Amino acid sequence: VAHATAYAIDLCDAGSQHVERFMRSAGMATRGSVVELRVGGLRPSSGPSGQHYSAQVRCVAECGCESAPSMPGWSRNPGL
């Protein structure tokens, strides 16, 4: 998003109500370009299907205003 100065990522363990927020600064993106956001340190569970996470992203403007959240996205199975 061309006007975003940062992105807020709300990350949640599947089946949990606990949400952790990560902030990432927005680089010099041109309108219509794809932005890759990463959150490191995620740990798969010891179960056969691994841990799944959902994430919602918000754009943050220079004034600090946030957009509505994106639709939830889900991590893929770490074992695949």
mmCIF file of the N, C-alpha and C atoms, coordinates in Angstrom:
data_MODEL
# 
_entry.id   MODEL 
# 
loop_
_atom_site.group_PDB 
_atom_site.id 
_atom_site.type_symbol 
_atom_site.label_atom_id 
_atom_site.label_alt_id 
_atom_site.label_comp_id 
_atom_site.label_asym_id 
_atom_site.label_entity_id 
_atom_site.label_seq_id 
_atom_site.pdbx_PDB_ins_code 
_atom_site.Cartn_x 
_atom_site.Cartn_y 
_atom_site.Cartn_z 
_atom_site.occupancy 
_atom_site.B_iso_or_equiv 
_atom_site.pdbx_formal_charge 
_atom_site.auth_seq_id 
_atom_site.auth_comp_id 
_atom_site.auth_asym_id 
_atom_site.auth_atom_id 
_atom_site.pdbx_PDB_model_num 
ATOM 1   N N  . VAL A 1 1  ? 0.854  -1.169  0.000  1.00 0.00 ? 1  VAL A N  1 
ATOM 2   C CA . VAL A 1 1  ? 0.000  0.000   0.000  1.00 0.00 ? 1  VAL A CA 1 
ATOM 3   C C  . VAL A 1 1  ? 0.899  1.231   0.000  1.00 0.00 ? 1  VAL A C  1 
ATOM 4   N N  . ALA A 1 2  ? 0.690  2.115   -0.939 1.00 0.00 ? 2  ALA A N  1 
ATOM 5   C CA . ALA A 1 2  ? 1.592  3.247   -1.131 1.00 0.00 ? 2  ALA A CA 1 
ATOM 6   C C  . ALA A 1 2  ? 1.642  4.203   0.053  1.00 0.00 ? 2  ALA A C  1 
ATOM 7   N N  . HIS A 1 3  ? 0.548  4.385   0.780  1.00 0.00 ? 3  HIS A N  1 
ATOM 8   C CA . HIS A 1 3  ? 0.533  5.348   1.882  1.00 0.00 ? 3  HIS A CA 1 
ATOM 9   C C  . HIS A 1 3  ? 0.926  4.744   3.235  1.00 0.00 ? 3  HIS A C  1 
ATOM 10  N N  . ALA A 1 4  ? 1.188  3.448   3.303  1.00 0.00 ? 4  ALA A N  1 
ATOM 11  C CA . ALA A 1 4  ? 1.526  2.799   4.569  1.00 0.00 ? 4  ALA A CA 1 
ATOM 12  C C  . ALA A 1 4  ? 2.963  3.122   4.970  1.00 0.00 ? 4  ALA A C  1 
ATOM 13  N N  . THR A 1 5  ? 3.152  3.472   6.232  1.00 0.00 ? 5  THR A N  1 
ATOM 14  C CA . THR A 1 5  ? 4.502  3.659   6.760  1.00 0.00 ? 5  THR A CA 1 
ATOM 15  C C  . THR A 1 5  ? 4.934  2.437   7.551  1.00 0.00 ? 5  THR A C  1 
ATOM 16  N N  . ALA A 1 6  ? 3.963  1.590   7.923  1.00 0.00 ? 6  ALA A N  1 
ATOM 17  C CA . ALA A 1 6  ? 4.255  0.358   8.652  1.00 0.00 ? 6  ALA A CA 1 
ATOM 18  C C  . ALA A 1 6  ? 3.092  -0.611  8.462  1.00 0.00 ? 6  ALA A C  1 
ATOM 19  N N  . TYR A 1 7  ? 3.339  -1.841  8.884  1.00 0.00 ? 7  TYR A N  1 
ATOM 20  C CA . TYR A 1 7  ? 2.304  -2.868  8.867  1.00 0.00 ? 7  TYR A CA 1 
ATOM 21  C C  . TYR A 1 7  ? 2.247  -3.498  10.247 1.00 0.00 ? 7  TYR A C  1 
ATOM 22  N N  . ALA A 1 8  ? 1.044  -3.739  10.749 1.00 0.00 ? 8  ALA A N  1 
ATOM 23  C CA . ALA A 1 8  ? 0.826  -4.432  12.017 1.00 0.00 ? 8  ALA A CA 1 
ATOM 24  C C  . ALA A 1 8  ? 0.331  -5.830  11.683 1.00 0.00 ? 8  ALA A C  1 
ATOM 25  N N  . ILE A 1 9  ? 1.001  -6.833  12.227 1.00 0.00 ? 9  ILE A N  1 
ATOM 26  C CA . ILE A 1 9  ? 0.617  -8.219  12.001 1.00 0.00 ? 9  ILE A CA 1 
ATOM 27  C C  . ILE A 1 9  ? 0.128  -8.782  13.330 1.00 0.00 ? 9  ILE A C  1 
ATOM 28  N N  . ASP A 1 10 ? -1.124 -9.211  13.378 1.00 0.00 ? 10 ASP A N  1 
ATOM 29  C CA . ASP A 1 10 ? -1.682 -9.843  14.572 1.00 0.00 ? 10 ASP A CA 1 
ATOM 30  C C  . ASP A 1 10 ? -1.652 -11.343 14.351 1.00 0.00 ? 10 ASP A C  1 
ATOM 31  N N  . LEU A 1 11 ? -0.833 -12.042 15.146 1.00 0.00 ? 11 LEU A N  1 
ATOM 32  C CA . LEU A 1 11 ? -0.594 -13.471 14.981 1.00 0.00 ? 11 LEU A CA 1 
ATOM 33  C C  . LEU A 1 11 ? -1.233 -14.231 16.132 1.00 0.00 ? 11 LEU A C  1 
ATOM 34  N N  . CYS A 1 12 ? -1.901 -15.337 15.809 1.00 0.00 ? 12 CYS A N  1 
ATOM 35  C CA . CYS A 1 12 ? -2.619 -16.119 16.817 1.00 0.00 ? 12 CYS A CA 1 
ATOM 36  C C  . CYS A 1 12 ? -2.355 -17.605 16.581 1.00 0.00 ? 12 CYS A C  1 
ATOM 37  N N  . ASP A 1 13 ? -2.056 -18.336 17.684 1.00 0.00 ? 13 ASP A N  1 
ATOM 38  C CA . ASP A 1 13 ? -1.963 -19.793 17.584 1.00 0.00 ? 13 ASP A CA 1 
ATOM 39  C C  . ASP A 1 13 ? -3.356 -20.331 17.298 1.00 0.00 ? 13 ASP A C  1 
ATOM 40  N N  . ALA A 1 14 ? -3.451 -21.292 16.396 1.00 0.00 ? 14 ALA A N  1 
ATOM 41  C CA . ALA A 1 14 ? -4.748 -21.904 16.104 1.00 0.00 ? 14 ALA A CA 1 
ATOM 42  C C  . ALA A 1 14 ? -5.309 -22.516 17.374 1.00 0.00 ? 14 ALA A C  1 
ATOM 43  N N  . GLY A 1 15 ? -6.564 -22.250 17.662 1.00 0.00 ? 15 GLY A N  1 
ATOM 44  C CA . GLY A 1 15 ? -7.218 -22.789 18.843 1.00 0.00 ? 15 GLY A CA 1 
ATOM 45  C C  . GLY A 1 15 ? -6.964 -21.979 20.107 1.00 0.00 ? 15 GLY A C  1 
ATOM 46  N N  . SER A 1 16 ? -6.321 -20.826 19.981 1.00 0.00 ? 16 SER A N  1 
ATOM 47  C CA . SER A 1 16 ? -6.019 -19.983 21.132 1.00 0.00 ? 16 SER A CA 1 
ATOM 48  C C  . SER A 1 16 ? -6.665 -18.618 20.953 1.00 0.00 ? 16 SER A C  1 
ATOM 49  N N  . GLN A 1 17 ? -6.917 -17.938 22.053 1.00 0.00 ? 17 GLN A N  1 
ATOM 50  C CA . GLN A 1 17 ? -7.437 -16.580 21.986 1.00 0.00 ? 17 GLN A CA 1 
ATOM 51  C C  . GLN A 1 17 ? -6.315 -15.550 22.119 1.00 0.00 ? 17 GLN A C  1 
ATOM 52  N N  . HIS A 1 18 ? -5.085 -16.003 22.410 1.00 0.00 ? 18 HIS A N  1 
ATOM 53  C CA . HIS A 1 18 ? -3.951 -15.103 22.614 1.00 0.00 ? 18 HIS A CA 1 
ATOM 54  C C  . HIS A 1 18 ? -3.447 -14.572 21.265 1.00 0.00 ? 18 HIS A C  1 
ATOM 55  N N  . VAL A 1 19 ? -3.396 -13.259 21.150 1.00 0.00 ? 19 VAL A N  1 
ATOM 56  C CA . VAL A 1 19 ? -2.913 -12.613 19.925 1.00 0.00 ? 19 VAL A CA 1 
ATOM 57  C C  . VAL A 1 19 ? -1.632 -11.852 20.246 1.00 0.00 ? 19 VAL A C  1 
ATOM 58  N N  . GLU A 1 20 ? -0.627 -12.043 19.414 1.00 0.00 ? 20 GLU A N  1 
ATOM 59  C CA . GLU A 1 20 ? 0.627  -11.307 19.569 1.00 0.00 ? 20 GLU A CA 1 
ATOM 60  C C  . GLU A 1 20 ? 0.788  -10.381 18.375 1.00 0.00 ? 20 GLU A C  1 
ATOM 61  N N  . ARG A 1 21 ? 1.155  -9.131  18.636 1.00 0.00 ? 21 ARG A N  1 
ATOM 62  C CA . ARG A 1 21 ? 1.274  -8.132  17.575 1.00 0.00 ? 21 ARG A CA 1 
ATOM 63  C C  . ARG A 1 21 ? 2.736  -7.891  17.228 1.00 0.00 ? 21 ARG A C  1 
ATOM 64  N N  . PHE A 1 22 ? 3.010  -7.845  15.931 1.00 0.00 ? 22 PHE A N  1 
ATOM 65  C CA . PHE A 1 22 ? 4.334  -7.532  15.413 1.00 0.00 ? 22 PHE A CA 1 
ATOM 66  C C  . PHE A 1 22 ? 4.205  -6.330  14.492 1.00 0.00 ? 22 PHE A C  1 
ATOM 67  N N  . MET A 1 23 ? 5.144  -5.422  14.584 1.00 0.00 ? 23 MET A N  1 
ATOM 68  C CA . MET A 1 23 ? 5.155  -4.248  13.705 1.00 0.00 ? 23 MET A CA 1 
ATOM 69  C C  . MET A 1 23 ? 6.332  -4.361  12.750 1.00 0.00 ? 23 MET A C  1 
ATOM 70  N N  . ARG A 1 24 ? 6.095  -4.037  11.491 1.00 0.00 ? 24 ARG A N  1 
ATOM 71  C CA . ARG A 1 24 ? 7.150  -4.028  10.478 1.00 0.00 ? 24 ARG A CA 1 
ATOM 72  C C  . ARG A 1 24 ? 7.058  -2.719  9.717  1.00 0.00 ? 24 ARG A C  1 
ATOM 73  N N  . SER A 1 25 ? 8.197  -2.079  9.520  1.00 0.00 ? 25 SER A N  1 
ATOM 74  C CA . SER A 1 25 ? 8.177  -0.822  8.766  1.00 0.00 ? 25 SER A CA 1 
ATOM 75  C C  . SER A 1 25 ? 7.959  -1.121  7.290  1.00 0.00 ? 25 SER A C  1 
ATOM 76  N N  . ALA A 1 26 ? 7.355  -0.173  6.620  1.00 0.00 ? 26 ALA A N  1 
ATOM 77  C CA . ALA A 1 26 ? 7.095  -0.322  5.188  1.00 0.00 ? 26 ALA A CA 1 
ATOM 78  C C  . ALA A 1 26 ? 8.253  0.315   4.432  1.00 0.00 ? 26 ALA A C  1 
ATOM 79  N N  . GLY A 1 27 ? 8.805  -0.407  3.509  1.00 0.00 ? 27 GLY A N  1 
ATOM 80  C CA . GLY A 1 27 ? 9.869  0.139   2.678  1.00 0.00 ? 27 GLY A CA 1 
ATOM 81  C C  . GLY A 1 27 ? 9.289  1.029   1.597  1.00 0.00 ? 27 GLY A C  1 
ATOM 82  N N  . MET A 1 28 ? 10.105 1.429   0.699  1.00 0.00 ? 28 MET A N  1 
ATOM 83  C CA . MET A 1 28 ? 9.671  2.261   -0.426 1.00 0.00 ? 28 MET A CA 1 
ATOM 84  C C  . MET A 1 28 ? 8.983  1.364   -1.452 1.00 0.00 ? 28 MET A C  1 
ATOM 85  N N  . ALA A 1 29 ? 7.691  1.201   -1.305 1.00 0.00 ? 29 ALA A N  1 
ATOM 86  C CA . ALA A 1 29 ? 6.917  0.357   -2.222 1.00 0.00 ? 29 ALA A CA 1 
ATOM 87  C C  . ALA A 1 29 ? 6.211  1.229   -3.253 1.00 0.00 ? 29 ALA A C  1 
ATOM 88  N N  . THR A 1 30 ? 6.129  0.723   -4.451 1.00 0.00 ? 30 THR A N  1 
ATOM 89  C CA . THR A 1 30 ? 5.366  1.424   -5.476 1.00 0.00 ? 30 THR A CA 1 
ATOM 90  C C  . THR A 1 30 ? 3.951  0.871   -5.480 1.00 0.00 ? 30 THR A C  1 
ATOM 91  N N  . ARG A 1 31 ? 3.010  1.692   -5.878 1.00 0.00 ? 31 ARG A N  1 
ATOM 92  C CA . ARG A 1 31 ? 1.604  1.290   -5.886 1.00 0.00 ? 31 ARG A CA 1 
ATOM 93  C C  . ARG A 1 31 ? 1.415  0.003   -6.697 1.00 0.00 ? 31 ARG A C  1 
ATOM 94  N N  . GLY A 1 32 ? 0.707  -0.950  -6.108 1.00 0.00 ? 32 GLY A N  1 
ATOM 95  C CA . GLY A 1 32 ? 0.421  -2.214  -6.783 1.00 0.00 ? 32 GLY A CA 1 
ATOM 96  C C  . GLY A 1 32 ? 1.493  -3.275  -6.602 1.00 0.00 ? 32 GLY A C  1 
ATOM 97  N N  . SER A 1 33 ? 2.582  -2.957  -5.902 1.00 0.00 ? 33 SER A N  1 
ATOM 98  C CA . SER A 1 33 ? 3.640  -3.945  -5.714 1.00 0.00 ? 33 SER A CA 1 
ATOM 99  C C  . SER A 1 33 ? 3.291  -4.878  -4.554 1.00 0.00 ? 33 SER A C  1 
ATOM 100 N N  . VAL A 1 34 ? 3.883  -6.049  -4.563 1.00 0.00 ? 34 VAL A N  1 
ATOM 101 C CA . VAL A 1 34 ? 3.668  -7.036  -3.517 1.00 0.00 ? 34 VAL A CA 1 
ATOM 102 C C  . VAL A 1 34 ? 4.674  -6.773  -2.397 1.00 0.00 ? 34 VAL A C  1 
ATOM 103 N N  . VAL A 1 35 ? 4.202  -6.836  -1.162 1.00 0.00 ? 35 VAL A N  1 
ATOM 104 C CA . VAL A 1 35 ? 5.061  -6.641  -0.004 1.00 0.00 ? 35 VAL A CA 1 
ATOM 105 C C  . VAL A 1 35 ? 5.142  -7.960  0.749  1.00 0.00 ? 35 VAL A C  1 
ATOM 106 N N  . GLU A 1 36 ? 6.352  -8.402  1.060  1.00 0.00 ? 36 GLU A N  1 
ATOM 107 C CA . GLU A 1 36 ? 6.537  -9.641  1.811  1.00 0.00 ? 36 GLU A CA 1 
ATOM 108 C C  . GLU A 1 36 ? 6.810  -9.298  3.268  1.00 0.00 ? 36 GLU A C  1 
ATOM 109 N N  . LEU A 1 37 ? 6.000  -9.839  4.158  1.00 0.00 ? 37 LEU A N  1 
ATOM 110 C CA . LEU A 1 37 ? 6.162  -9.634  5.592  1.00 0.00 ? 37 LEU A CA 1 
ATOM 111 C C  . LEU A 1 37 ? 6.478  -10.982 6.220  1.00 0.00 ? 37 LEU A C  1 
ATOM 112 N N  . ARG A 1 38 ? 7.490  -11.015 7.092  1.00 0.00 ? 38 ARG A N  1 
ATOM 113 C CA . ARG A 1 38 ? 7.872  -12.263 7.747  1.00 0.00 ? 38 ARG A CA 1 
ATOM 114 C C  . ARG A 1 38 ? 7.919  -12.087 9.249  1.00 0.00 ? 38 ARG A C  1 
ATOM 115 N N  . VAL A 1 39 ? 7.541  -13.141 9.954  1.00 0.00 ? 39 VAL A N  1 
ATOM 116 C CA . VAL A 1 39 ? 7.662  -13.199 11.399 1.00 0.00 ? 39 VAL A CA 1 
ATOM 117 C C  . VAL A 1 39 ? 8.483  -14.437 11.700 1.00 0.00 ? 39 VAL A C  1 
ATOM 118 N N  . GLY A 1 40 ? 9.638  -14.266 12.316 1.00 0.00 ? 40 GLY A N  1 
ATOM 119 C CA . GLY A 1 40 ? 10.526 -15.388 12.617 1.00 0.00 ? 40 GLY A CA 1 
ATOM 120 C C  . GLY A 1 40 ? 10.265 -15.955 13.999 1.00 0.00 ? 40 GLY A C  1 
ATOM 121 N N  . GLY A 1 41 ? 10.825 -17.117 14.256 1.00 0.00 ? 41 GLY A N  1 
ATOM 122 C CA . GLY A 1 41 ? 10.757 -17.720 15.572 1.00 0.00 ? 41 GLY A CA 1 
ATOM 123 C C  . GLY A 1 41 ? 9.517  -18.534 15.853 1.00 0.00 ? 41 GLY A C  1 
ATOM 124 N N  . LEU A 1 42 ? 8.721  -18.826 14.840 1.00 0.00 ? 42 LEU A N  1 
ATOM 125 C CA . LEU A 1 42 ? 7.532  -19.651 15.052 1.00 0.00 ? 42 LEU A CA 1 
ATOM 126 C C  . LEU A 1 42 ? 7.972  -21.090 15.268 1.00 0.00 ? 42 LEU A C  1 
ATOM 127 N N  . ARG A 1 43 ? 7.336  -21.754 16.213 1.00 0.00 ? 43 ARG A N  1 
ATOM 128 C CA . ARG A 1 43 ? 7.745  -23.115 16.561 1.00 0.00 ? 43 ARG A CA 1 
ATOM 129 C C  . ARG A 1 43 ? 6.646  -24.103 16.244 1.00 0.00 ? 43 ARG A C  1 
ATOM 130 N N  . PRO A 1 44 ? 6.972  -25.134 15.466 1.00 0.00 ? 44 PRO A N  1 
ATOM 131 C CA . PRO A 1 44 ? 5.977  -26.179 15.238 1.00 0.00 ? 44 PRO A CA 1 
ATOM 132 C C  . PRO A 1 44 ? 5.780  -26.998 16.511 1.00 0.00 ? 44 PRO A C  1 
ATOM 133 N N  . SER A 1 45 ? 4.567  -27.489 16.714 1.00 0.00 ? 45 SER A N  1 
ATOM 134 C CA . SER A 1 45 ? 4.324  -28.343 17.876 1.00 0.00 ? 45 SER A CA 1 
ATOM 135 C C  . SER A 1 45 ? 4.906  -29.717 17.607 1.00 0.00 ? 45 SER A C  1 
ATOM 136 N N  . SER A 1 46 ? 4.935  -30.533 18.634 1.00 0.00 ? 46 SER A N  1 
ATOM 137 C CA . SER A 1 46 ? 5.488  -31.880 18.476 1.00 0.00 ? 46 SER A CA 1 
ATOM 138 C C  . SER A 1 46 ? 4.467  -32.849 17.891 1.00 0.00 ? 46 SER A C  1 
ATOM 139 N N  . GLY A 1 47 ? 3.237  -32.399 17.699 1.00 0.00 ? 47 GLY A N  1 
ATOM 140 C CA . GLY A 1 47 ? 2.186  -33.260 17.149 1.00 0.00 ? 47 GLY A CA 1 
ATOM 141 C C  . GLY A 1 47 ? 2.412  -33.563 15.677 1.00 0.00 ? 47 GLY A C  1 
ATOM 142 N N  . PRO A 1 48 ? 1.683  -34.530 15.125 1.00 0.00 ? 48 PRO A N  1 
ATOM 143 C CA . PRO A 1 48 ? 1.882  -34.938 13.732 1.00 0.00 ? 48 PRO A CA 1 
ATOM 144 C C  . PRO A 1 48 ? 1.522  -33.853 12.726 1.00 0.00 ? 48 PRO A C  1 
ATOM 145 N N  . SER A 1 49 ? 0.594  -32.973 13.061 1.00 0.00 ? 49 SER A N  1 
ATOM 146 C CA . SER A 1 49 ? 0.193  -31.961 12.084 1.00 0.00 ? 49 SER A CA 1 
ATOM 147 C C  . SER A 1 49 ? 0.925  -30.639 12.287 1.00 0.00 ? 49 SER A C  1 
ATOM 148 N N  . GLY A 1 50 ? 1.689  -30.491 13.357 1.00 0.00 ? 50 GLY A N  1 
ATOM 149 C CA . GLY A 1 50 ? 2.419  -29.249 13.592 1.00 0.00 ? 50 GLY A CA 1 
ATOM 150 C C  . GLY A 1 50 ? 1.507  -28.138 14.063 1.00 0.00 ? 50 GLY A C  1 
ATOM 151 N N  . GLN A 1 51 ? 2.107  -27.022 14.453 1.00 0.00 ? 51 GLN A N  1 
ATOM 152 C CA . GLN A 1 51 ? 1.350  -25.865 14.942 1.00 0.00 ? 51 GLN A CA 1 
ATOM 153 C C  . GLN A 1 51 ? 0.922  -24.994 13.772 1.00 0.00 ? 51 GLN A C  1 
ATOM 154 N N  . HIS A 1 52 ? -0.293 -24.517 13.802 1.00 0.00 ? 52 HIS A N  1 
ATOM 155 C CA . HIS A 1 52 ? -0.800 -23.616 12.770 1.00 0.00 ? 52 HIS A CA 1 
ATOM 156 C C  . HIS A 1 52 ? -1.041 -22.249 13.378 1.00 0.00 ? 52 HIS A C  1 
ATOM 157 N N  . TYR A 1 53 ? -0.834 -21.221 12.592 1.00 0.00 ? 53 TYR A N  1 
ATOM 158 C CA . TYR A 1 53 ? -1.027 -19.848 13.035 1.00 0.00 ? 53 TYR A CA 1 
ATOM 159 C C  . TYR A 1 53 ? -1.952 -19.132 12.066 1.00 0.00 ? 53 TYR A C  1 
ATOM 160 N N  . SER A 1 54 ? -2.740 -18.199 12.593 1.00 0.00 ? 54 SER A N  1 
ATOM 161 C CA . SER A 1 54 ? -3.499 -17.312 11.723 1.00 0.00 ? 54 SER A CA 1 
ATOM 162 C C  . SER A 1 54 ? -2.913 -15.918 11.880 1.00 0.00 ? 54 SER A C  1 
ATOM 163 N N  . ALA A 1 55 ? -3.025 -15.134 10.825 1.00 0.00 ? 55 ALA A N  1 
ATOM 164 C CA . ALA A 1 55 ? -2.491 -13.769 10.856 1.00 0.00 ? 55 ALA A CA 1 
ATOM 165 C C  . ALA A 1 55 ? -3.448 -12.833 10.155 1.00 0.00 ? 55 ALA A C  1 
ATOM 166 N N  . GLN A 1 56 ? -3.558 -11.627 10.710 1.00 0.00 ? 56 GLN A N  1 
ATOM 167 C CA . GLN A 1 56 ? -4.293 -10.547 10.062 1.00 0.00 ? 56 GLN A CA 1 
ATOM 168 C C  . GLN A 1 56 ? -3.351 -9.354  9.990  1.00 0.00 ? 56 GLN A C  1 
ATOM 169 N N  . VAL A 1 57 ? -3.401 -8.648  8.870  1.00 0.00 ? 57 VAL A N  1 
ATOM 170 C CA . VAL A 1 57 ? -2.487 -7.533  8.640  1.00 0.00 ? 57 VAL A CA 1 
ATOM 171 C C  . VAL A 1 57 ? -3.283 -6.234  8.549  1.00 0.00 ? 57 VAL A C  1 
ATOM 172 N N  . ARG A 1 58 ? -2.705 -5.186  9.105  1.00 0.00 ? 58 ARG A N  1 
ATOM 173 C CA . ARG A 1 58 ? -3.283 -3.838  9.020  1.00 0.00 ? 58 ARG A CA 1 
ATOM 174 C C  . ARG A 1 58 ? -2.206 -2.899  8.498  1.00 0.00 ? 58 ARG A C  1 
ATOM 175 N N  . CYS A 1 59 ? -2.595 -1.959  7.670  1.00 0.00 ? 59 CYS A N  1 
ATOM 176 C CA . CYS A 1 59 ? -1.694 -0.894  7.229  1.00 0.00 ? 59 CYS A CA 1 
ATOM 177 C C  . CYS A 1 59 ? -1.716 0.204   8.278  1.00 0.00 ? 59 CYS A C  1 
ATOM 178 N N  . VAL A 1 60 ? -0.564 0.798   8.549  1.00 0.00 ? 60 VAL A N  1 
ATOM 179 C CA . VAL A 1 60 ? -0.475 1.890   9.510  1.00 0.00 ? 60 VAL A CA 1 
ATOM 180 C C  . VAL A 1 60 ? 0.003  3.128   8.751  1.00 0.00 ? 60 VAL A C  1 
ATOM 181 N N  . ALA A 1 61 ? -0.787 4.199   8.833  1.00 0.00 ? 61 ALA A N  1 
ATOM 182 C CA . ALA A 1 61 ? -0.447 5.454   8.155  1.00 0.00 ? 61 ALA A CA 1 
ATOM 183 C C  . ALA A 1 61 ? 0.525  6.263   9.017  1.00 0.00 ? 61 ALA A C  1 
ATOM 184 N N  . GLU A 1 62 ? 1.085  7.301   8.447  1.00 0.00 ? 62 GLU A N  1 
ATOM 185 C CA . GLU A 1 62 ? 2.047  8.154   9.155  1.00 0.00 ? 62 GLU A CA 1 
ATOM 186 C C  . GLU A 1 62 ? 1.452  8.751   10.433 1.00 0.00 ? 62 GLU A C  1 
ATOM 187 N N  . CYS A 1 63 ? 0.150  9.056   10.425 1.00 0.00 ? 63 CYS A N  1 
ATOM 188 C CA . CYS A 1 63 ? -0.510 9.636   11.605 1.00 0.00 ? 63 CYS A CA 1 
ATOM 189 C C  . CYS A 1 63 ? -0.775 8.598   12.698 1.00 0.00 ? 63 CYS A C  1 
ATOM 190 N N  . GLY A 1 64 ? -0.535 7.314   12.398 1.00 0.00 ? 64 GLY A N  1 
ATOM 191 C CA . GLY A 1 64 ? -0.776 6.252   13.370 1.00 0.00 ? 64 GLY A CA 1 
ATOM 192 C C  . GLY A 1 64 ? -2.099 5.549   13.191 1.00 0.00 ? 64 GLY A C  1 
ATOM 193 N N  . CYS A 1 65 ? -2.948 6.045   12.284 1.00 0.00 ? 65 CYS A N  1 
ATOM 194 C CA . CYS A 1 65 ? -4.232 5.396   12.014 1.00 0.00 ? 65 CYS A CA 1 
ATOM 195 C C  . CYS A 1 65 ? -3.993 4.032   11.374 1.00 0.00 ? 65 CYS A C  1 
ATOM 196 N N  . GLU A 1 66 ? -4.838 3.064   11.727 1.00 0.00 ? 66 GLU A N  1 
ATOM 197 C CA . GLU A 1 66 ? -4.724 1.717   11.174 1.00 0.00 ? 66 GLU A CA 1 
ATOM 198 C C  . GLU A 1 66 ? -5.919 1.401   10.289 1.00 0.00 ? 66 GLU A C  1 
ATOM 199 N N  . SER A 1 67 ? -5.665 0.631   9.252  1.00 0.00 ? 67 SER A N  1 
ATOM 200 C CA . SER A 1 67 ? -6.741 0.177   8.382  1.00 0.00 ? 67 SER A CA 1 
ATOM 201 C C  . SER A 1 67 ? -7.530 -0.925  9.079  1.00 0.00 ? 67 SER A C  1 
ATOM 202 N N  . ALA A 1 68 ? -8.627 -1.307  8.478  1.00 0.00 ? 68 ALA A N  1 
ATOM 203 C CA . ALA A 1 68 ? -9.360 -2.480  8.938  1.00 0.00 ? 68 ALA A CA 1 
ATOM 204 C C  . ALA A 1 68 ? -8.457 -3.697  8.725  1.00 0.00 ? 68 ALA A C  1 
ATOM 205 N N  . PRO A 1 69 ? -8.623 -4.751  9.515  1.00 0.00 ? 69 PRO A N  1 
ATOM 206 C CA . PRO A 1 69 ? -7.755 -5.926  9.334  1.00 0.00 ? 69 PRO A CA 1 
ATOM 207 C C  . PRO A 1 69 ? -8.072 -6.671  8.048  1.00 0.00 ? 69 PRO A C  1 
ATOM 208 N N  . SER A 1 70 ? -7.053 -7.335  7.534  1.00 0.00 ? 70 SER A N  1 
ATOM 209 C CA . SER A 1 70 ? -7.242 -8.198  6.369  1.00 0.00 ? 70 SER A CA 1 
ATOM 210 C C  . SER A 1 70 ? -8.047 -9.425  6.790  1.00 0.00 ? 70 SER A C  1 
ATOM 211 N N  . MET A 1 71 ? -8.473 -10.183 5.819  1.00 0.00 ? 71 MET A N  1 
ATOM 212 C CA . MET A 1 71 ? -9.072 -11.484 6.118  1.00 0.00 ? 71 MET A CA 1 
ATOM 213 C C  . MET A 1 71 ? -7.970 -12.347 6.738  1.00 0.00 ? 71 MET A C  1 
ATOM 214 N N  . PRO A 1 72 ? -8.309 -13.278 7.626  1.00 0.00 ? 72 PRO A N  1 
ATOM 215 C CA . PRO A 1 72 ? -7.269 -14.112 8.229  1.00 0.00 ? 72 PRO A CA 1 
ATOM 216 C C  . PRO A 1 72 ? -6.563 -14.969 7.177  1.00 0.00 ? 72 PRO A C  1 
ATOM 217 N N  . GLY A 1 73 ? -5.259 -15.061 7.322  1.00 0.00 ? 73 GLY A N  1 
ATOM 218 C CA . GLY A 1 73 ? -4.458 -15.979 6.516  1.00 0.00 ? 73 GLY A CA 1 
ATOM 219 C C  . GLY A 1 73 ? -3.917 -17.050 7.450  1.00 0.00 ? 73 GLY A C  1 
ATOM 220 N N  . TRP A 1 74 ? -3.690 -18.246 6.942  1.00 0.00 ? 74 TRP A N  1 
ATOM 221 C CA . TRP A 1 74 ? -3.238 -19.366 7.765  1.00 0.00 ? 74 TRP A CA 1 
ATOM 222 C C  . TRP A 1 74 ? -1.885 -19.861 7.303  1.00 0.00 ? 74 TRP A C  1 
ATOM 223 N N  . SER A 1 75 ? -1.038 -20.232 8.280  1.00 0.00 ? 75 SER A N  1 
ATOM 224 C CA . SER A 1 75 ? 0.253  -20.826 7.946  1.00 0.00 ? 75 SER A CA 1 
ATOM 225 C C  . SER A 1 75 ? 0.008  -22.219 7.372  1.00 0.00 ? 75 SER A C  1 
ATOM 226 N N  . ARG A 1 76 ? 0.962  -22.641 6.595  1.00 0.00 ? 76 ARG A N  1 
ATOM 227 C CA . ARG A 1 76 ? 0.852  -24.010 6.077  1.00 0.00 ? 76 ARG A CA 1 
ATOM 228 C C  . ARG A 1 76 ? 1.480  -24.972 7.073  1.00 0.00 ? 76 ARG A C  1 
ATOM 229 N N  . ASN A 1 77 ? 1.198  -26.232 6.922  1.00 0.00 ? 77 ASN A N  1 
ATOM 230 C CA . ASN A 1 77 ? 1.756  -27.249 7.793  1.00 0.00 ? 77 ASN A CA 1 
ATOM 231 C C  . ASN A 1 77 ? 3.280  -27.260 7.645  1.00 0.00 ? 77 ASN A C  1 
ATOM 232 N N  . PRO A 1 78 ? 4.029  -27.081 8.747  1.00 0.00 ? 78 PRO A N  1 
ATOM 233 C CA . PRO A 1 78 ? 5.490  -27.038 8.643  1.00 0.00 ? 78 PRO A CA 1 
ATOM 234 C C  . PRO A 1 78 ? 6.101  -28.307 8.084  1.00 0.00 ? 78 PRO A C  1 
ATOM 235 N N  . GLY A 1 79 ? 5.394  -29.430 8.163  1.00 0.00 ? 79 GLY A N  1 
ATOM 236 C CA . GLY A 1 79 ? 5.922  -30.692 7.675  1.00 0.00 ? 79 GLY A CA 1 
ATOM 237 C C  . GLY A 1 79 ? 5.765  -30.895 6.179  1.00 0.00 ? 79 GLY A C  1 
ATOM 238 N N  . LEU A 1 80 ? 5.051  -29.985 5.499  1.00 0.00 ? 80 LEU A N  1 
ATOM 239 C CA . LEU A 1 80 ? 4.822  -30.154 4.050  1.00 0.00 ? 80 LEU A CA 1 
ATOM 240 C C  . LEU A 1 80 ? 5.921  -29.537 3.244  1.00 0.00 ? 80 LEU A C  1 
# 
